[in-house]
Amino acid sequence: MSEILLDVQHVKKYFPIKQGVLLRTVGHVKAVDDVSFTLKSGETLGIVGESGCGKSTLGRMIMRVLEPTDGKILFNNQDITHLKGQELRKIRSQFQMVFQDPYSSLNPKMTVEQILAEPYYVNKIADWKEAKERVGPLLTRVGLKETDRSKSPSEFSGGQRQRIGIARALALNPSLVVADEAVSALDVSIQSQILNLMRDLKEELNLSYIFISHNLSVVKHISDRVGVMYLGNLVEIGSKRELYKKPLHPYTQALLSSAPEPKRNVKREKIVLKGEVPSPANPPSGCPFHTRCPYVMGICKEVRPILKEVSSEYSVACHLHH
């Protein structure tokens, strides 16, 4: 049985809303509101949901770019929730991030060699000369040529830039890579190449991924397990096979019904949700989805359902299944 690499416990992130001359706090935007899950070593967990549901905020808290308002984040059984300075730097090499935009994530004033050598030098793993010697193998590992090292990011296509971003993330041999919409800015044909590269690297280097995306097809292609977020809450999480075959939460059912079906002969009944997504600054009482749910009951408006295991390693936060 694989050991737990990452353990996220009741994590919250509230952003204060300030008004007036004195900038007094008059409320909070509940971007992530009590999310818990685990990630095993060598596993890929996909996180899906509509824009604004808190996916990226969750990823940034795991990376410790953002400080959680509440809760705990354990990495390799070490509490990293409030690590700062030198303590955080010591462990940060073990978890890296691939960003959404391959154009803005690379410094246009640096060559590829400088971009990829910098992690070794900054973390005092190698001097500048030795760091540059390590660039060639990194480039070939992600499908680029060693001769590309002298080029600047502007000389590459979007897919090639994302390969450079992946190479930079792999430089320090991390255990965990958080990919935040890593292929959404790329053409569909290039997306599959990058996804296949990430899968190959996972097997080769025994990586674990948290793959954040709004694209259900992309998540299905790369993930072992899938978690579904709505309005800052994790509403369903389980194996990819079970979740895509028979989703339990009404929101997950609606998401999957709207996804394109690649098979011509398969017809899927589309579920159209009524109303708009509520504001995270003023979320509804009870279940956050009850204002749009076609199966809403009285208890849904009053009591917030907890994420509860309904079968082996499959959990859902819905009163219909509790």
C-alpha positions as CSV (number, residue, x, y, z in Angstrom):
1,M,0.0,0.0,0.0
2,S,1.4,3.4,-1.0
3,E,2.2,5.8,1.8
4,I,0.5,9.1,2.2
5,L,2.6,11.9,0.7
6,L,0.2,14.8,1.3
7,D,-2.5,15.2,3.9
8,V,-4.7,18.3,3.7
9,Q,-6.9,18.7,6.8
10,H,-9.8,21.1,7.0
11,V,-8.0,23.8,5.1
12,K,-9.7,27.2,4.7
13,K,-8.7,30.4,2.9
14,Y,-10.7,33.6,3.6
15,F,-9.8,36.9,2.0
16,P,-11.0,40.0,3.9
17,I,-13.3,42.5,2.3
18,K,-12.3,46.0,3.4
19,Q,-14.4,49.2,3.0
20,G,-14.3,52.8,4.1
21,V,-11.6,55.3,4.7
22,L,-10.2,53.2,7.6
23,L,-10.4,50.0,5.5
24,R,-12.3,48.1,8.1
25,T,-13.0,44.4,7.4
26,V,-16.7,44.0,6.6
27,G,-16.7,40.4,5.5
28,H,-14.7,37.6,3.9
29,V,-14.5,35.9,0.5
30,K,-14.5,32.2,1.4
31,A,-12.3,31.0,-1.5
32,V,-11.6,27.6,0.1
33,D,-13.9,26.5,2.9
34,D,-12.9,23.4,4.9
35,V,-11.3,21.1,2.3
36,S,-9.7,17.8,3.3
37,F,-8.1,15.0,1.2
38,T,-5.0,12.8,1.0
39,L,-2.6,12.1,-1.8
40,K,-0.6,8.9,-2.0
41,S,3.0,8.6,-3.3
42,G,3.0,8.0,-7.0
43,E,-0.7,9.1,-7.4
44,T,-2.3,11.7,-9.6
45,L,-5.3,13.6,-8.1
46,G,-7.3,15.7,-10.5
47,I,-9.2,18.7,-9.1
48,V,-12.1,20.0,-11.3
49,G,-14.7,22.6,-11.0
50,E,-16.0,25.8,-12.6
51,S,-14.0,29.0,-12.6
52,G,-13.9,30.6,-9.2
53,C,-14.5,27.5,-7.2
54,G,-11.2,27.7,-5.3
55,K,-9.1,25.2,-7.3
56,S,-6.1,27.5,-7.9
57,T,-6.3,28.9,-4.4
58,L,-6.1,25.4,-3.0
59,G,-3.1,24.6,-5.2
60,R,-1.3,27.8,-4.0
61,M,-1.9,26.9,-0.4
62,I,-0.4,23.5,-0.9
63,M,2.6,25.2,-2.5
64,R,2.7,27.6,0.4
65,V,2.5,30.6,-1.8
66,L,-0.7,31.5,0.2
67,E,-1.0,31.1,3.9
68,P,-4.1,29.1,5.0
69,T,-6.6,30.9,7.2
70,D,-7.2,27.6,9.1
71,G,-6.4,23.9,8.8
72,K,-3.3,21.9,8.3
73,I,-1.1,20.7,5.4
74,L,1.1,17.8,6.1
75,F,3.8,16.8,3.6
76,N,5.7,13.6,4.3
77,N,4.2,13.7,7.8
78,Q,5.7,17.1,8.4
79,D,3.4,20.1,9.2
80,I,4.3,22.7,6.5
81,T,1.2,24.9,7.2
82,H,3.1,27.8,8.7
83,L,6.7,27.2,7.7
84,K,8.5,30.4,6.6
85,G,12.0,31.5,5.6
86,Q,14.8,29.0,5.8
87,E,12.6,26.2,7.1
88,L,10.3,26.5,4.1
89,R,13.2,26.8,1.7
90,K,14.7,23.5,3.0
91,I,11.5,21.5,2.1
92,R,10.3,23.5,-0.9
93,S,12.5,21.7,-3.4
94,Q,10.4,18.6,-2.8
95,F,7.2,20.2,-4.2
96,Q,7.1,22.3,-7.4
97,M,4.6,23.9,-9.6
98,V,3.8,24.1,-13.4
99,F,1.9,27.2,-14.2
100,Q,-1.0,27.9,-16.5
101,D,0.6,30.4,-18.8
102,P,3.8,29.2,-20.4
103,Y,4.4,32.7,-21.8
104,S,4.4,34.7,-18.6
105,S,5.9,32.0,-16.3
106,L,9.3,32.2,-18.0
107,N,11.6,35.3,-17.7
108,P,11.9,36.7,-21.3
109,K,15.3,38.3,-20.5
110,M,16.9,34.9,-19.6
111,T,18.1,32.1,-21.8
112,V,16.8,28.6,-21.3
113,E,20.1,27.6,-19.9
114,Q,19.9,30.4,-17.2
115,I,16.2,29.5,-16.4
116,L,17.0,25.8,-15.8
117,A,20.4,26.3,-14.1
118,E,19.0,28.9,-11.6
119,P,17.2,26.3,-9.3
120,Y,20.5,24.4,-8.7
121,Y,22.4,27.6,-8.0
122,V,19.8,29.3,-5.8
123,N,19.4,26.2,-3.7
124,K,23.2,25.8,-3.4
125,I,23.1,22.3,-5.0
126,A,25.8,23.3,-7.6
127,D,27.9,26.2,-8.6
128,W,27.0,28.1,-11.7
129,K,29.3,26.1,-14.0
130,E,28.0,22.7,-12.7
131,A,24.4,23.9,-12.8
132,K,24.7,24.7,-16.5
133,E,26.1,21.2,-17.1
134,R,22.9,19.8,-15.8
135,V,20.7,21.7,-18.2
136,G,21.3,19.4,-21.2
137,P,19.9,16.2,-19.7
138,L,16.9,18.2,-18.4
139,L,16.0,19.4,-21.9
140,T,16.3,16.0,-23.5
141,R,14.1,14.5,-20.7
142,V,11.2,16.8,-21.7
143,G,11.6,16.2,-25.4
144,L,13.8,19.3,-26.4
145,K,17.3,19.5,-27.8
146,E,20.4,20.3,-25.9
147,T,21.1,23.0,-28.4
148,D,18.0,24.8,-27.3
149,R,19.8,26.0,-24.2
150,S,21.1,29.2,-25.8
151,K,17.7,30.3,-27.0
152,S,15.3,32.7,-25.2
153,P,11.7,31.8,-24.4
154,S,10.4,34.0,-27.3
155,E,11.9,31.6,-29.8
156,F,9.7,28.7,-28.7
157,S,6.1,27.7,-29.3
158,G,3.6,27.5,-26.4
159,G,4.0,23.8,-26.1
160,Q,7.7,24.0,-26.1
161,R,7.6,26.7,-23.4
162,Q,5.5,24.5,-21.2
163,R,8.1,21.7,-21.6
164,I,10.7,24.2,-20.3
165,G,8.3,24.9,-17.4
166,I,8.1,21.2,-16.7
167,A,11.8,20.8,-16.9
168,R,12.3,23.7,-14.4
169,A,9.8,22.0,-12.0
170,L,11.8,18.7,-12.3
171,A,15.2,20.2,-11.8
172,L,15.3,19.6,-8.0
173,N,13.9,16.1,-8.2
174,P,10.5,16.9,-6.4
175,S,8.2,14.3,-5.0
176,L,5.1,16.4,-5.8
177,V,4.2,18.6,-8.8
178,V,1.1,20.8,-8.7
179,A,0.0,21.6,-12.2
180,D,-2.4,24.5,-12.3
181,E,-4.3,24.5,-15.6
182,A,-1.0,23.4,-17.2
183,V,-2.5,22.7,-20.7
184,S,-5.5,25.0,-20.9
185,A,-3.5,27.7,-22.8
186,L,-2.3,25.2,-25.5
187,D,-3.9,23.9,-28.7
188,V,-5.7,20.6,-28.4
189,S,-3.1,18.7,-30.4
190,I,-0.3,20.0,-28.2
191,Q,-2.3,19.3,-25.0
192,S,-2.2,15.5,-25.6
193,Q,1.6,15.7,-26.1
194,I,2.2,17.5,-22.8
195,L,-0.2,15.2,-20.9
196,N,1.6,12.1,-22.3
197,L,4.9,13.6,-21.4
198,M,3.7,14.2,-17.8
199,R,2.4,10.6,-17.6
200,D,5.7,9.2,-18.8
201,L,7.7,11.4,-16.3
202,K,5.4,10.2,-13.5
203,E,6.3,6.6,-14.2
204,E,10.0,7.3,-14.8
205,L,10.5,9.5,-11.7
206,N,7.7,8.1,-9.4
207,L,6.1,11.6,-9.2
208,S,2.8,12.5,-7.6
209,Y,0.6,15.1,-9.3
210,I,-2.2,17.4,-8.2
211,F,-3.6,18.3,-11.6
212,I,-6.0,21.3,-11.5
213,S,-8.2,21.9,-14.5
214,H,-11.7,22.8,-15.6
215,N,-11.5,20.4,-18.5
216,L,-13.0,17.0,-17.5
217,S,-11.6,15.2,-20.5
218,V,-8.0,16.3,-19.7
219,V,-8.5,15.3,-16.0
220,K,-9.9,11.9,-17.1
221,H,-6.8,11.3,-19.3
222,I,-4.2,11.9,-16.6
223,S,-5.7,11.2,-13.1
224,D,-6.0,8.2,-10.9
225,R,-8.5,9.9,-8.6
226,V,-10.7,13.0,-9.1
227,G,-12.0,15.6,-6.6
228,V,-14.8,18.0,-7.6
229,M,-15.0,21.4,-6.1
230,Y,-17.9,23.8,-5.9
231,L,-17.9,27.2,-4.2
232,G,-14.7,26.5,-2.2
233,N,-15.9,23.0,-1.1
234,L,-14.9,19.5,-2.1
235,V,-18.2,17.9,-2.9
236,E,-17.1,14.5,-4.3
237,I,-13.8,12.6,-4.5
238,G,-13.0,9.1,-5.6
239,S,-11.5,6.9,-8.2
240,K,-11.6,8.2,-11.8
241,R,-13.4,5.0,-13.0
242,E,-16.2,5.2,-10.4
243,L,-16.7,9.0,-10.6
244,Y,-16.9,9.1,-14.4
245,K,-19.1,6.0,-14.7
246,K,-21.6,6.8,-11.9
247,P,-21.2,10.3,-10.2
248,L,-23.2,10.7,-7.1
249,H,-23.3,14.4,-6.4
250,P,-25.8,16.4,-8.5
251,Y,-23.2,19.0,-9.4
252,T,-20.8,16.3,-10.7
253,Q,-23.6,14.8,-12.7
254,A,-24.3,18.2,-14.3
255,L,-20.6,18.8,-15.0
256,L,-20.2,15.4,-16.7
257,S,-23.4,15.8,-18.7
258,S,-22.1,19.0,-20.3
259,A,-18.7,17.5,-21.3
260,P,-18.4,16.5,-25.0
261,E,-18.9,12.8,-25.7
262,P,-16.1,11.5,-28.0
263,K,-18.2,8.4,-29.1
264,R,-20.7,9.1,-31.8
265,N,-23.3,6.5,-30.8
266,V,-23.4,7.5,-27.2
267,K,-26.0,10.1,-26.3
268,R,-25.9,11.8,-22.9
269,E,-28.8,13.7,-21.4
270,K,-27.6,17.2,-20.6
271,I,-28.5,18.5,-17.1
272,V,-28.9,22.3,-17.2
273,L,-28.4,24.0,-13.8
274,K,-30.7,26.9,-13.0
275,G,-29.4,30.1,-11.5
276,E,-25.9,31.5,-11.0
277,V,-23.1,30.4,-8.8
278,P,-23.5,32.2,-5.5
279,S,-20.9,34.7,-4.4
280,P,-18.1,33.2,-2.1
281,A,-18.4,36.4,-0.2
282,N,-22.0,35.5,0.7
283,P,-22.4,31.7,0.4
284,P,-25.8,30.1,1.0
285,S,-26.6,28.4,4.3
286,G,-26.6,24.6,4.5
287,C,-25.4,22.9,1.3
288,P,-23.6,25.4,-0.9
289,F,-25.2,23.8,-4.0
290,H,-28.8,23.8,-2.8
291,T,-29.7,27.0,-4.7
292,R,-29.1,25.2,-8.0
293,C,-29.7,21.6,-7.1
294,P,-32.7,19.8,-8.9
295,Y,-33.1,17.4,-5.9
296,V,-33.0,20.0,-3.1
297,M,-34.7,19.0,0.2
298,G,-35.5,20.9,3.4
299,I,-32.4,19.7,5.2
300,C,-30.2,20.9,2.3
301,K,-31.1,24.5,3.1
302,E,-30.2,24.2,6.8
303,V,-27.5,21.6,7.3
304,R,-24.2,21.6,5.4
305,P,-23.4,18.0,4.4
306,I,-19.9,16.7,5.3
307,L,-17.7,14.7,3.0
308,K,-18.6,11.2,4.0
309,E,-17.2,7.9,2.7
310,V,-20.0,5.9,0.9
311,S,-17.7,3.1,-0.4
312,S,-14.1,2.2,-0.3
313,E,-12.1,5.4,-0.8
314,Y,-15.0,7.2,-2.3
315,S,-16.6,10.1,-0.6
316,V,-19.4,12.6,-1.3
317,A,-20.9,15.6,0.5
318,C,-24.6,15.2,-0.2
319,H,-27.7,14.5,1.9
320,L,-29.1,12.2,-0.8
321,H,-26.3,9.7,0.0
322,H,-25.9,10.1,3.8
